[in-house]
Amino acid sequence: MPQSLSSVYIHLVFSTKDRQPFLRDTVIQKEMHAYLGGVSKKLDCSPVIIGGVEDHVHLLCRLARTLSQADWVKEIKRGSNLWLKQKDSKYQNFFWQNGYAERLIGSIRRECLDHVIVFSEHHLRHLLLSYMKYYNGARTHLSLEKDAPISRAVDRAGHILFRPTLGGLHHQYARI
């Protein structure tokens, strides 16, 4: 393949230090969201949606192929921290919390939701719960040496049977 392709969407959440409501002012809040989107875009991490409340922000962005997630988070937090402190002296004690949470959106979408028609919120919750059970209990992960997050014993004898999972999108194999 002559080129490398990547399509990883990350939902990133991080909060202000000690959950202080520094973003209570809705004008500053909207400016912060716009600033975060601008920094992310400059880093070639296309923002899909950015929002939040007075003490934390949410970003859903497509991660750049050439940038690590850690570097993306570091630059977003560093730049926005300096930007807000320069806005007004009342923000001199503003800091982001060190920790952050990210969620992988692409796997769920590609391996599950892209292949079904969701009829209701109840149906969506059922699909996501089924996928979570499959992902943690049956789906192999290369980083876990082809084991699942919930480890299971390896059976070496018996006939192999398969059971459809997620309406037949995936299969779970077991020996009997």
HELIX and SHEET records of a PDB file:
HELIX    1   1 LYS A   17  ARG A   19  5                                   3    
HELIX    2   2 THR A   26  LYS A   42  1                                  17    
HELIX    3   3 GLN A   69  LYS A   87  1                                  19    
HELIX    4   4 SER A   89  TYR A   91  5                                   3    
HELIX    5   5 GLY A  106  GLU A  111  1                                   6    
HELIX    6   6 LEU A  113  HIS A  115  5                                   3    
HELIX    7   7 GLU A  121  GLY A  137  1                                  17    
HELIX    8   8 LEU A  142  LEU A  144  5                                   3    
HELIX    9   9 LEU A  166  GLY A  168  5                                   3    
SHEET    1   A 4 PRO A  47  VAL A  53  0                                        
SHEET    2   A 4 HIS A  56  LEU A  63 -1                                        
SHEET    3   A 4 VAL A   8  SER A  15 -1                                        
SHEET    4   A 4 ALA A 101  LEU A 104 -1                                        
SHEET    1   B 2 ILE A 160  THR A 165  0                                        
SHEET    2   B 2 HIS A 170  ARG A 175 -1                                        
END                                                                             
